Amino acid sequence: MVSGLFIAGAAHQMASNAQAQSTGERAARLAADVRSQNEAILQDVERLYMITEALWTLLKEQHGYTDEELIHRVEDIDLRDGKLDGKVAKQPTPPCAQCNRAIIGRHAVCLYCGAPVRRGPFDR
């Protein structure tokens, strides 16, 4: 009887260990996926930074804009929400041009009337 309890307890312990190992392996795979996604985002940010710098250099060289003008414009955009916090204020989504109802989420068409949703180049 004692040996049966011992075997049952050992089997339960082995199952718990296997489950913990499986959970650990899933967590390790998830962590690796997150690291990979993070690296891809960092590469995208670096590329966008390089493109932005190149565009700004072209504007300065070919059109005579100054760094002070850029700084002023960035601050104007930052202050649209009344806070100088390094973030672009989220603009309210305009209503549907056809039915004048609120546009919900990031849908390509109005959920009420089916009209195409026209978004600006900087809408998020």
DSSP file (Angstrom, degrees, kcal/mol; ACC not computed):
  #  RESIDUE AA STRUCTURE BP1 BP2  ACC     N-H-->O    O-->H-N    N-H-->O    O-->H-N    TCO  KAPPA ALPHA  PHI   PSI    X-CA   Y-CA   Z-CA
    1    1 A M     >        0   0    0      0, 0.0     4,-2.0     0, 0.0     5,-0.2   0.000 360.0 360.0 360.0 -46.7    0.0    0.0    0.0
    2    2 A V  H  >  +     0   0    0      1,-0.2     4,-2.5     2,-0.2     5,-0.1   0.897 360.0  51.5 -62.5 -40.4    2.8    2.4    0.9
    3    3 A S  H  > S+     0   0    0      1,-0.2     4,-2.6     2,-0.2    -1,-0.2   0.867 107.4  53.4 -67.0 -33.5    4.6    1.6   -2.3
    4    4 A G  H  > S+     0   0    0      2,-0.2     4,-2.4     1,-0.2    -2,-0.2   0.901 110.9  46.2 -64.5 -40.9    1.4    2.3   -4.3
    5    5 A L  H  X S+     0   0    0     -4,-2.0     4,-2.8     2,-0.2    -2,-0.2   0.894 112.0  51.7 -66.6 -39.7    1.2    5.7   -2.7
    6    6 A F  H  X S+     0   0    0     -4,-2.5     4,-2.5     2,-0.2    -2,-0.2   0.926 111.6  46.2 -62.3 -44.4    4.8    6.3   -3.3
    7    7 A I  H  X S+     0   0    0     -4,-2.6     4,-2.7     2,-0.2    -2,-0.2   0.912 113.4  49.0 -65.3 -43.3    4.5    5.4   -7.0
    8    8 A A  H  X S+     0   0    0     -4,-2.4     4,-2.4     2,-0.2    -2,-0.2   0.912 113.1  47.7 -62.9 -42.2    1.3    7.5   -7.4
    9    9 A G  H  X S+     0   0    0     -4,-2.8     4,-2.4     2,-0.2    -2,-0.2   0.903 112.4  48.7 -65.4 -40.6    3.1   10.4   -5.7
   10   10 A A  H  X S+     0   0    0     -4,-2.5     4,-2.5     2,-0.2    -2,-0.2   0.900 111.4  49.9 -65.9 -40.8    6.2   10.0   -7.9
   11   11 A A  H  X S+     0   0    0     -4,-2.7     4,-2.4     2,-0.2    -2,-0.2   0.911 111.4  48.9 -64.1 -42.0    4.0    9.8  -11.0
   12   12 A H  H  X S+     0   0    0     -4,-2.4     4,-2.4     1,-0.2    -2,-0.2   0.913 111.7  49.3 -62.8 -42.6    2.2   13.0  -10.0
   13   13 A Q  H  X S+     0   0    0     -4,-2.4     4,-2.5     2,-0.2    -2,-0.2   0.899 110.6  50.1 -63.5 -41.6    5.5   14.7   -9.3
   14   14 A M  H  X S+     0   0    0     -4,-2.5     4,-2.5     2,-0.2    -1,-0.2   0.905 111.0  49.1 -64.8 -41.2    6.9   13.6  -12.7
   15   15 A A  H  X S+     0   0    0     -4,-2.4     4,-2.4     2,-0.2    -2,-0.2   0.909 111.7  49.2 -64.3 -41.5    3.7   14.9  -14.4
   16   16 A S  H  X S+     0   0    0     -4,-2.4     4,-2.5     2,-0.2    -2,-0.2   0.903 111.7  49.3 -63.4 -41.4    4.1   18.3  -12.6
   17   17 A N  H  X S+     0   0    0     -4,-2.5     4,-2.6     2,-0.2    -2,-0.2   0.911 111.3  48.9 -63.6 -43.0    7.7   18.5  -13.6
   18   18 A A  H  X S+     0   0    0     -4,-2.5     4,-2.5     2,-0.2    -2,-0.2   0.901 112.1  48.7 -64.2 -40.8    6.9   17.8  -17.2
   19   19 A Q  H  X S+     0   0    0     -4,-2.4     4,-2.6     2,-0.2    -2,-0.2   0.917 112.0  48.6 -65.9 -42.5    4.2   20.4  -17.2
   20   20 A A  H  X S+     0   0    0     -4,-2.5     4,-2.6     2,-0.2    -2,-0.2   0.899 111.9  49.4 -63.1 -41.0    6.5   23.0  -15.6
   21   21 A Q  H  X S+     0   0    0     -4,-2.6     4,-2.5     2,-0.2    -2,-0.2   0.918 111.5  48.8 -64.4 -42.9    9.2   22.2  -18.2
   22   22 A S  H  X S+     0   0    0     -4,-2.5     4,-2.3     2,-0.2    -2,-0.2   0.909 112.4  48.3 -62.7 -42.6    6.6   22.5  -21.0
   23   23 A T  H  X S+     0   0    0     -4,-2.6     4,-2.4     1,-0.2    -2,-0.2   0.902 111.7  50.3 -63.7 -41.5    5.5   25.9  -19.6
   24   24 A G  H  X S+     0   0    0     -4,-2.6     4,-2.3     2,-0.2    -2,-0.2   0.894 109.7  50.1 -63.4 -40.6    9.0   27.0  -19.2
   25   25 A E  H  X S+     0   0    0     -4,-2.5     4,-2.4     2,-0.2    -2,-0.2   0.903 110.7  49.3 -65.8 -40.6    9.8   26.1  -22.8
   26   26 A R  H  X S+     0   0    0     -4,-2.3     4,-2.6     2,-0.2    -2,-0.2   0.913 111.5  49.7 -62.8 -41.9    6.7   28.0  -24.0
   27   27 A A  H  X S+     0   0    0     -4,-2.4     4,-2.6     1,-0.2    -2,-0.2   0.896 110.2  50.5 -64.4 -39.5    7.8   31.0  -22.0
   28   28 A A  H  X S+     0   0    0     -4,-2.3     4,-2.2     2,-0.2    -2,-0.2   0.911 111.5  47.8 -65.4 -41.8   11.3   30.8  -23.5
   29   29 A R  H  X S+     0   0    0     -4,-2.4     4,-2.4     2,-0.2    -2,-0.2   0.917 112.6  49.2 -63.6 -42.7    9.9   30.6  -27.0
   30   30 A L  H  X S+     0   0    0     -4,-2.6     4,-2.5     2,-0.2    -2,-0.2   0.918 110.6  50.1 -62.1 -44.1    7.6   33.6  -26.3
   31   31 A A  H  X S+     0   0    0     -4,-2.6     4,-2.5     1,-0.2    -1,-0.2   0.898 110.4  50.1 -61.3 -40.9   10.5   35.6  -24.8
   32   32 A A  H  X S+     0   0    0     -4,-2.2     4,-2.3     2,-0.2    -1,-0.2   0.898 110.5  50.1 -64.8 -40.1   12.6   34.8  -27.9
   33   33 A D  H  X S+     0   0    0     -4,-2.4     4,-2.6     2,-0.2    -2,-0.2   0.915 111.0  48.9 -62.9 -43.0    9.7   35.9  -30.2
   34   34 A V  H  X S+     0   0    0     -4,-2.5     4,-2.7     2,-0.2    -2,-0.2   0.909 110.9  50.0 -64.5 -42.0    9.4   39.2  -28.2
   35   35 A R  H  X S+     0   0    0     -4,-2.5     4,-2.4     2,-0.2    -1,-0.2   0.911 111.5  49.3 -61.7 -41.6   13.1   39.8  -28.4
   36   36 A S  H  X S+     0   0    0     -4,-2.3     4,-2.1     2,-0.2    -2,-0.2   0.921 112.7  46.5 -64.1 -44.6   13.0   39.2  -32.2
   37   37 A Q  H  X S+     0   0    0     -4,-2.6     4,-2.3     2,-0.2    -2,-0.2   0.900 111.8  52.0 -64.0 -40.6   10.1   41.6  -32.6
   38   38 A N  H  X S+     0   0    0     -4,-2.7     4,-2.6     1,-0.2    -2,-0.2   0.910 108.8  50.1 -62.5 -42.9   11.8   44.2  -30.5
   39   39 A E  H  X S+     0   0    0     -4,-2.4     4,-2.3     1,-0.2    -1,-0.2   0.900 109.9  51.1 -62.7 -41.2   14.9   44.0  -32.6
   40   40 A A  H  X S+     0   0    0     -4,-2.1     4,-2.2     2,-0.2    -1,-0.2   0.901 110.7  48.6 -63.7 -40.4   12.9   44.4  -35.8
   41   41 A I  H  X S+     0   0    0     -4,-2.3     4,-2.7     2,-0.2    -2,-0.2   0.915 110.1  51.3 -65.4 -42.8   11.2   47.5  -34.3
   42   42 A L  H  X S+     0   0    0     -4,-2.6     4,-2.3     1,-0.2    -2,-0.2   0.892 109.9  49.7 -61.8 -39.1   14.5   48.9  -33.2
   43   43 A Q  H  X S+     0   0    0     -4,-2.3     4,-2.3     2,-0.2    -1,-0.2   0.906 110.9  50.0 -64.8 -41.1   15.9   48.4  -36.8
   44   44 A D  H  X S+     0   0    0     -4,-2.2     4,-2.8     2,-0.2    -2,-0.2   0.918 110.5  49.7 -62.0 -43.7   12.8   50.1  -38.2
   45   45 A V  H  X S+     0   0    0     -4,-2.7     4,-2.5     2,-0.2    -2,-0.2   0.919 110.8  49.5 -62.7 -43.5   13.2   53.1  -35.8
   46   46 A E  H  X S+     0   0    0     -4,-2.3     4,-2.3     2,-0.2    -1,-0.2   0.912 112.3  48.0 -61.8 -42.2   16.9   53.4  -36.8
   47   47 A R  H  X S+     0   0    0     -4,-2.3     4,-2.6     2,-0.2    -2,-0.2   0.922 112.3  48.5 -65.0 -43.5   16.0   53.3  -40.5
   48   48 A L  H  X S+     0   0    0     -4,-2.8     4,-2.8     2,-0.2    -2,-0.2   0.886 110.3  52.3 -63.5 -38.0   13.2   55.9  -40.0
   49   49 A Y  H  X S+     0   0    0     -4,-2.5     4,-2.4     2,-0.2    -1,-0.2   0.923 110.7  47.5 -61.6 -44.5   15.7   58.1  -38.1
   50   50 A M  H  X S+     0   0    0     -4,-2.3     4,-2.3     2,-0.2    -2,-0.2   0.917 113.3  47.7 -64.3 -43.8   18.2   57.9  -40.9
   51   51 A I  H  X S+     0   0    0     -4,-2.6     4,-2.7     2,-0.2    -2,-0.2   0.918 111.6  50.7 -63.2 -43.4   15.5   58.7  -43.5
   52   52 A T  H  X S+     0   0    0     -4,-2.8     4,-2.6     1,-0.2    -2,-0.2   0.915 110.5  48.9 -61.4 -43.6   14.2   61.6  -41.4
   53   53 A E  H  X S+     0   0    0     -4,-2.4     4,-2.3     2,-0.2    -1,-0.2   0.901 111.5  49.9 -63.4 -40.4   17.8   63.0  -41.1
   54   54 A A  H  X S+     0   0    0     -4,-2.3     4,-2.2     2,-0.2    -2,-0.2   0.924 111.9  47.7 -64.3 -44.1   18.3   62.7  -44.8
   55   55 A L  H  X S+     0   0    0     -4,-2.7     4,-2.4     2,-0.2    -2,-0.2   0.913 111.9  49.6 -63.4 -42.4   15.1   64.5  -45.6
   56   56 A W  H  X S+     0   0    0     -4,-2.6     4,-2.5     1,-0.2    -1,-0.2   0.903 109.2  52.4 -64.4 -40.1   15.8   67.3  -43.2
   57   57 A T  H  X S+     0   0    0     -4,-2.3     4,-2.7     1,-0.2     5,-0.2   0.918 109.6  49.4 -61.4 -43.1   19.3   67.7  -44.7
   58   58 A L  H  X S+     0   0    0     -4,-2.2     4,-3.1     1,-0.2     5,-0.4   0.921 110.6  49.9 -61.2 -44.3   17.8   68.0  -48.2
   59   59 A L  H  X S+     0   0    0     -4,-2.4     4,-1.7     1,-0.2     6,-1.1   0.895 113.2  46.3 -63.2 -39.7   15.3   70.6  -47.0
   60   60 A K  H  X S+     0   0    0     -4,-2.5     4,-1.2     4,-0.2    -2,-0.2   0.945 118.5  41.0 -66.5 -47.3   18.0   72.6  -45.3
   61   61 A E  H  < S+     0   0    0     -4,-2.7    -2,-0.2    -5,-0.2    -3,-0.2   0.898 125.6  32.2 -70.1 -41.7   20.3   72.4  -48.3
   62   62 A Q  H  < S+     0   0    0     -4,-3.1    -3,-0.2    -5,-0.2    -1,-0.2   0.696 133.1  25.2 -94.1 -19.6   17.8   72.9  -51.1
   63   63 A H  H  < S-     0   0    0     -4,-1.7    -3,-0.2    -5,-0.4    -2,-0.2   0.467  97.0-120.5-125.7  -4.9   15.2   75.2  -49.4
   64   64 A G     <  +     0   0    0     -4,-1.2    -4,-0.2    -5,-0.4    -3,-0.1   0.643  50.4 160.2  78.8  15.2   17.1   77.0  -46.7
   65   65 A Y        -     0   0    0     -6,-1.1     2,-0.3    -9,-0.1    -1,-0.2  -0.344  29.4-137.0 -67.2 155.0   15.2   75.9  -43.7
   66   66 A T     >  -     0   0    0      1,-0.1     4,-1.8    -2,-0.0     3,-0.2  -0.739  18.8-117.4-112.7 160.8   16.9   76.2  -40.3
   67   67 A D  H  > S+     0   0    0     -2,-0.3     4,-2.8     1,-0.2     5,-0.2   0.863 116.2  58.6 -60.8 -35.7   17.2   73.9  -37.3
   68   68 A E  H  > S+     0   0    0      1,-0.2     4,-2.4     2,-0.2    -1,-0.2   0.885 104.2  50.5 -63.1 -38.6   15.4   76.6  -35.3
   69   69 A E  H  > S+     0   0    0      2,-0.2     4,-2.4     1,-0.2    -1,-0.2   0.904 111.4  48.3 -65.0 -41.0   12.4   76.5  -37.6
   70   70 A L  H  X S+     0   0    0     -4,-1.8     4,-2.8     2,-0.2     5,-0.2   0.940 111.3  49.4 -63.9 -46.7   12.3   72.7  -37.3
   71   71 A I  H  X S+     0   0    0     -4,-2.8     4,-2.4     1,-0.2    -2,-0.2   0.919 111.5  49.7 -59.2 -44.2   12.5   72.9  -33.5
   72   72 A H  H  X S+     0   0    0     -4,-2.4     4,-2.3     1,-0.2    -1,-0.2   0.920 111.9  47.9 -61.2 -44.1    9.7   75.5  -33.4
   73   73 A R  H  X S+     0   0    0     -4,-2.4     4,-2.2     2,-0.2    -2,-0.2   0.900 110.9  50.8 -65.4 -40.8    7.5   73.4  -35.7
   74   74 A V  H  X S+     0   0    0     -4,-2.8     4,-2.6     1,-0.2    -1,-0.2   0.917 111.1  48.7 -61.9 -43.5    8.1   70.3  -33.6
   75   75 A E  H  X S+     0   0    0     -4,-2.4     4,-2.3    -5,-0.2    -2,-0.2   0.895 108.8  53.6 -64.3 -39.5    7.2   72.2  -30.4
   76   76 A D  H  < S+     0   0    0     -4,-2.3     4,-0.2     2,-0.2    -2,-0.2   0.927 112.1  44.4 -59.1 -45.1    4.0   73.6  -32.0
   77   77 A I  H >< S+     0   0    0     -4,-2.2     3,-1.2     1,-0.2    12,-0.6   0.911 112.9  51.4 -66.0 -42.3    2.9   70.0  -32.9
   78   78 A D  H >< S+     0   0    0     -4,-2.6     3,-0.7     1,-0.2     5,-0.5   0.863 108.2  52.8 -62.1 -36.6    3.8   68.7  -29.5
   79   79 A L  G >< S+     0   0    0     -4,-2.3     3,-2.2     1,-0.2    -1,-0.2   0.392  74.9 102.2 -84.7   3.8    1.8   71.5  -27.8
   80   80 A R  G <  S+     0   0    0     -3,-1.2    -1,-0.2     1,-0.3    -2,-0.1   0.825  89.5  42.2 -56.4 -30.0   -1.4   70.8  -29.7
   81   81 A D  G <  S-     0   0    0     -3,-0.7    -1,-0.3     2,-0.3    -2,-0.1   0.325 122.9-106.1 -98.4   7.6   -2.7   69.1  -26.6
   82   82 A G  S <  S+     0   0    0     -3,-2.2     2,-0.4     1,-0.2    -3,-0.2   0.476  90.4 101.0  85.3   1.3   -1.3   71.7  -24.2
   83   83 A K        -     0   0    0     -5,-0.5     2,-1.3     4,-0.1    -2,-0.3  -0.980  63.0-148.0-125.7 129.3    1.5   69.6  -23.0
   84   84 A L        +     0   0    0     -2,-0.4    -5,-0.1     1,-0.2    -9,-0.1  -0.731  54.4 129.9 -89.3  87.2    5.2   69.7  -24.0
   85   85 A D  S    S-     0   0    0     -2,-1.3    -1,-0.2     2,-0.3     3,-0.1   0.268  78.4-103.9-129.3   9.2    5.8   66.0  -23.5
   86   86 A G  S    S+     0   0    0      1,-0.2     2,-0.4    -3,-0.2    -2,-0.1   0.687  86.3 111.3  76.1  16.8    7.4   64.7  -26.7
   87   87 A K  S    S-     0   0    0     -4,-0.3     2,-0.4    -9,-0.2    -2,-0.3  -0.949  70.3-119.4-126.7 145.7    4.2   63.1  -27.9
   88   88 A V        -     0   0    0     -2,-0.4     2,-0.2    -3,-0.1   -10,-0.1  -0.688  36.4-118.5 -79.8 129.2    1.9   63.9  -30.8
   89   89 A A        -     0   0    0    -12,-0.6     2,-0.5    -2,-0.4    -1,-0.1  -0.453  27.7-115.4 -67.3 137.5   -1.6   64.7  -29.5
   90   90 A K        -     0   0    0     -2,-0.2    -1,-0.1    33,-0.0    33,-0.1  -0.627  29.0-139.6 -76.0 126.7   -4.2   62.3  -30.8
   91   91 A Q        -     0   0    0     -2,-0.5    33,-0.2     1,-0.1     2,-0.1  -0.628  23.8-103.9 -85.4 143.5   -6.7   64.1  -33.0
   92   92 A P        -     0   0    0      0, 0.0    -1,-0.1     0, 0.0     0, 0.0  -0.406  39.5-109.0 -65.1 143.5  -10.3   63.2  -32.7
   93   93 A T        -     0   0    0     10,-0.1    10,-0.2    -2,-0.1    -3,-0.0  -0.592  33.6-124.7 -74.0 126.8  -11.6   61.1  -35.6
   94   94 A P        -     0   0    0      0, 0.0     9,-0.4     0, 0.0     3,-0.1  -0.345  32.5-100.3 -68.1 155.0  -13.8   63.1  -37.9
   95   95 A P        -     0   0    0      0, 0.0     7,-0.2     0, 0.0     6,-0.1  -0.197  52.2 -71.7 -70.4 167.7  -17.3   61.7  -38.5
   96   96 A C     >  -     0   0    0      5,-3.2     4,-1.5     1,-0.1    21,-0.1  -0.353  37.9-138.3 -58.9 133.9  -18.3   59.8  -41.6
   97   97 A A  T  4 S+     0   0    0     19,-0.2    -1,-0.1     1,-0.2    20,-0.1   0.744  99.4  41.4 -67.6 -23.2  -18.5   62.2  -44.6
   98   98 A Q  T  4 S+     0   0    0      3,-0.1    -1,-0.2     1,-0.0    -2,-0.0   0.911 132.2  14.7 -93.0 -49.0  -21.6   60.4  -45.8
   99   99 A C  T  4 S-     0   0    0      2,-0.1    -2,-0.2    16,-0.0     3,-0.1   0.506  89.3-130.8-108.7  -5.4  -23.8   59.7  -42.7
  100  100 A N     <  +     0   0    0     -4,-1.5     2,-0.2     1,-0.2    -3,-0.1   0.642  60.9 135.2  65.8  16.8  -22.0   62.0  -40.2
  101  101 A R        -     0   0    0      1,-0.1    -5,-3.2    -6,-0.1    -1,-0.2  -0.542  65.9 -81.4 -90.3 163.5  -21.8   59.1  -37.6
  102  102 A A        -     0   0    0     -7,-0.2     2,-0.5    -2,-0.2    10,-0.1  -0.372  39.4-125.8 -65.4 136.4  -18.7   58.4  -35.6
  103  103 A I        -     0   0    0     -9,-0.4     2,-0.5   -10,-0.2   -10,-0.1  -0.733  27.3-146.4 -81.6 128.1  -16.0   56.3  -37.3
  104  104 A I    >   -     0   0    0     -2,-0.5     3,-1.0     2,-0.0     7,-0.1  -0.854  46.7 -40.4-104.7 127.1  -15.2   53.4  -35.1
  105  105 A G  T 3  S-     0   0    0     -2,-0.5    -2,-0.0     1,-0.2     0, 0.0  -0.155 100.2 -43.6  63.4-151.2  -11.8   51.9  -34.9
  106  106 A R  T 3  S+     0   0    0     18,-0.0    -1,-0.2     2,-0.0    11,-0.0  -0.033  83.1 148.8-107.3  28.1   -9.5   51.5  -37.9
  107  107 A H    <   -     0   0    0     -3,-1.0     4,-0.1     1,-0.1    10,-0.0  -0.297  48.9-138.0 -66.0 148.6  -12.1   50.1  -40.2
  108  108 A A  S    S+     0   0    0      8,-0.1     9,-2.9     2,-0.1     2,-0.3   0.673  88.1  37.6 -80.0 -18.5  -11.7   50.9  -44.0
  109  109 A V  B    S-A  116   0A   0      7,-0.3     2,-0.2     9,-0.0     6,-0.1  -0.939  97.0 -93.7-131.6 155.5  -15.4   51.6  -44.3
  110  110 A C     >  -     0   0    0      5,-3.0     4,-1.5    -2,-0.3    -7,-0.1  -0.472  28.4-142.2 -65.1 132.8  -18.1   53.2  -42.1
  111  111 A L  T  4 S+     0   0    0     -2,-0.2    -1,-0.1     1,-0.2    -8,-0.1   0.695  97.1  46.2 -71.3 -17.9  -19.8   50.5  -40.0
  112  112 A Y  T  4 S+     0   0    0    -10,-0.1    -1,-0.2     3,-0.1    -9,-0.0   0.879 131.9   8.7 -92.2 -44.1  -23.2   52.3  -40.4
  113  113 A C  T  4 S-     0   0    0      2,-0.1    -2,-0.2   -12,-0.0    -1,-0.0   0.547  90.4-121.1-119.2 -10.7  -23.4   53.2  -44.1
  114  114 A G     <  +     0   0    0     -4,-1.5    -3,-0.1     1,-0.3     3,-0.1   0.504  56.7 151.3  84.3   3.2  -20.5   51.4  -45.7
  115  115 A A        -     0   0    0     -6,-0.1    -5,-3.0     1,-0.1    -1,-0.3  -0.405  55.6 -98.9 -67.3 143.9  -18.8   54.6  -47.1
  116  116 A P  B     -A  109   0A   0      0, 0.0     2,-0.6     0, 0.0    -7,-0.3  -0.387  34.9-126.3 -62.7 139.6  -15.1   54.4  -47.5
  117  117 A V        -     0   0    0     -9,-2.9     2,-0.6   -21,-0.1   -21,-0.1  -0.786  18.8-151.2 -89.7 123.1  -13.2   56.0  -44.6
  118  118 A R        -     0   0    0     -2,-0.6     2,-0.4     0, 0.0   -21,-0.0  -0.850  16.2-171.1 -97.1 122.9  -10.7   58.6  -45.8
  119  119 A R        -     0   0    0     -2,-0.6    -2,-0.0     4,-0.1     0, 0.0  -0.868  20.6-119.6-115.0 147.5   -7.8   59.0  -43.5
  120  120 A G    >   -     0   0    0     -2,-0.4     3,-1.2     1,-0.1    -1,-0.0  -0.312  34.9-102.9 -75.6 166.6   -5.1   61.6  -43.5
  121  121 A P  T 3  S+     0   0    0      0, 0.0    -1,-0.1     0, 0.0    -2,-0.0   0.711 121.1  40.6 -66.7 -19.2   -1.4   60.6  -43.9
  122  122 A F  T 3  S+     0   0    0      2,-0.0     2,-0.1     0, 0.0    -2,-0.0   0.297  83.7 123.5-112.8   9.2   -0.7   61.1  -40.2
  123  123 A D    <         0   0    0     -3,-1.2    -4,-0.1     1,-0.1   -33,-0.0  -0.461 360.0 360.0 -69.0 141.7   -3.9   59.6  -38.7
  124  124 A R              0   0    0    -33,-0.2    -1,-0.1    -2,-0.1   -34,-0.0   0.343 360.0 360.0-122.8 360.0   -3.4   56.8  -36.3
